[in-house]
Amino acid sequence: MWATPGPGAFFTGSAPRESAAKDPDTTRTLEPPKQAEHTGAAAGAHESGMKDVTEALTARTAKGTEHPHDTVDDERFNTEGSTTAYAARTEPEPPPTGPEHEPTIVDLLAALPVDDHRPAPARQIEGQTVEDVMILPEPDRDRPTVALPKPTRFGSGREDRLRADRALQDRVRAERTAALLETSPFWRADEEPAADAAWPPPATREKLAQPRRRPRDPRGPLGGLIALLALGLVAAFFSWVSAEPFWLAVGHGREGTATVARCTGSGVTQRCLGTFTAAGGGYSVTDLALLGVEPEQKAAGSVAAARMVSPTSRQAYVGDTGLLVHLRWVLGFLLVLLCGLGIAGLTGARRLETAAARRGALLLSMAGPMLLLAGFLFATY
């Protein structure tokens, strides 16, 4: 590259220009650059430019100074006197003058006006010193307060969720503890437990409806009919064997004498036959069952006092009315009642829907065996 030597040229080639201008088709040789040689005014301008560039590229070290509070710059809090920032000049240097000087970027920056924020000196008006007073804008007291967002850090989301869970658990635990303390009987007066015991209260006791029980599924009719017939026959048997002992226990019957004809067995299986003759010779019944015969009276022809309910009865009781007679009618009556309860349970009386229907079915089930017992008592009287 070729350069034309001039006042502001720094480097130039060393090949002769004349040869290049004379023969443009020849191959040109570019020699390494070398420092331009200046003389006179050009040398002075070159030296001034080198000095300005050196000062601009070299950081100045200036002692930090205190500035007014409304001015913030790089040197406000620098008290050590060391900085790498560009230090503004307090007094601009006069730009170099001369026909050969070309303005550089340093000259253009130095030509800009410098804002001086230092307080102006006091003015004097008619012999009085008047100081400048800085008027600051009044703060806006009605402006809304906006909370600044907290800085987030890595992993804070998990910690926030755990903190929220712990806070919820603490709140639930506190509410539960408060509820337990409020309902604890320790804090109640003596009248409150007595009032709680009377439940439901008298004012609403009659208004509460009884809980309705769900009716059960009805059973098949065949099983109920079979149970009714079987238990009816059992109740009739116990009514028949209990009717005469009941009348003899209450004192009803005819007294007389019984003559033993023969006896077989012993104990519970003992069976005796004989003849009963009423007192005064009113009537005589042969081949009837004798009950209550003692072991020493089992011989044929033995005679003992006996009682008989009616002339149509087929059994007589030897001896006095004792415990055996009372057990016969008491046990018989209890078995008849059990037959009635069995009929109510096996026929499905408890599976009816309403309570009135269930009570009616139970009474009918008990009334059947009792009617059989009453019929046998009437027949044997």
Buried (B, 14 or more C-beta within 10 A) or exposed (E): EEEEBEBBBEEBBEEEEEEBEEEEEEEEEEEEEEEBEBEEEBBBBBEBBEEBEEEBEEEEEBEBEEEEEEEEEEBBEBEEEEBEEEEEEEEEEEBBEEEBBEEBEBBEEBEEEEEEEEEEEEEEEEEEEEEEEEEEEEEEEEEEEEEEEEEEEEEEEEEEEEEEEEEEEEEEEEEEEEEEEEEEEEEEEEEEEEEEEEEEEEEEEEEEEEEEEEEEEEEEEEEBEEBBEBBBEBBBBBBBBBBBBBBBBEEBBBEBBBBBBEBEEEEEEBEBBBBBBBEEEEEEBEEBBBBBBEEEBBEEEBEBEBBBBBEEBEBBBBBEBEEEBBEBBBBBBEBBBBBBBBBBBBBBBEBBEEEEEBEEBBEBBBEBBBEBBEBBBEEBE
